[in-house]
Amino acid sequence: MGGTQLIQGIRWIYNNYGFETEILAASARQVAQLLKADCLGSNVITALPKVFWQLFEHLMTGKGLAAFLADWVKTGQELG
């Protein structure tokens, strides 16, 4: 049984029988694993630091941030 099947089975048992506990998914090594564990109902997920920071990386986020910063410079305002 794979890790995702295990999480799914544990979540089903806990929900079905009313057990009050939390599911820990340990050692996610890829963003996809982390997101899948979350979607399956893990309450806590441990991951490598690089995987955590990869959650913030997305092509559209980078483009949106660059456009926002360019627009901000055009206003001539300064923070602080």
ABEGO torsion letter per residue (X at the ends): XBAAAAAAAAAAAAAAAGBBBBBBBBGBABAAAAAAAAAAGBABBBBBAAAAAAAABBAAAAAAAAAAAAAAAAAGBBBX
